[in-house]
Amino acid sequence: MNKTLPMMVLISSPRMRSGEAGDLEEMFDLGLERLHLRKPDHLAKDISKILDKLPEKYLNKIVLHRVPELLEKYPLAGYHHMSKEKLREVSGSCSRSFHKVSNLRESKEKLDYSFFGPVYHSISKQGYGPKVSIESVREYFSSGNRSPVFALGGIRRNKVKNLLEIGFSGVALLGAVWGRKDPIHALEGFMKVRDSILVDHKARMEKPSKKKIREMPPSLASLSK
């Protein structure tokens, strides 16, 4: 995977949606850098129908969940493992979901990045809330662990900057986009937040200062090079 990580990753709706491929294409056109294609209740042949409708230039921005066999058929970005799924050798990025800080800390796997959550109460899953406090997560990052981790669960636009400051490399979006009447417009709102954070960070990096700037998550660190 490219060492420059996107700040925002979009996870697909778990359900098949009418006109989904067209919506995803428009999202890529808007600047979506990485999509995690996750359809837990659907077969590989169903997911292929979405991939077949997308322009080939966007396939290398898509990470698969649950159907690794499709990696041999399409030039995709990588594969994402469920929390207890055996690690596979795949071309492209290799990632996994974690739900406990202890599991995140103890993992010895060579992952390009991880998802951790829920960090807040889930928007897409009723009654699904955080299992650990934000302070526990902050302690994990402050202990020197710098492998890229994306925050998942209950992500809203006004939370993104704070999560980056805690130490997350970025955020993984789901309910805040697909739970809206207009998902494309919802994603566009997040992208404006992303762009604003990146512009602000770049301006601060270029401004002479005697103060030491804290170590940055990978999504921002690439801008200073």
Secondary structure, 3 states (H helix, E strand, C coil): CCCCCCCEEEECCCCCCCCHHHHHHHHHHHCCCCEEECCCCCCHHHHHHHHHHCCHHHHHHEEEECCHHHHHCCCCCEEEECCCCCCCCCCCEEEEEECCHHHHHHCCCCCCEEEECCCCCCCCCCCCCCCCCHHHHHHHHHCCCCCCEEEECCCCHHHHHHHHHHCCCEEEECHHHHCCCCHHHHHHHHHHHHHHHHHHHHHHHHCCCCCCCCCCCHHHHHHHC
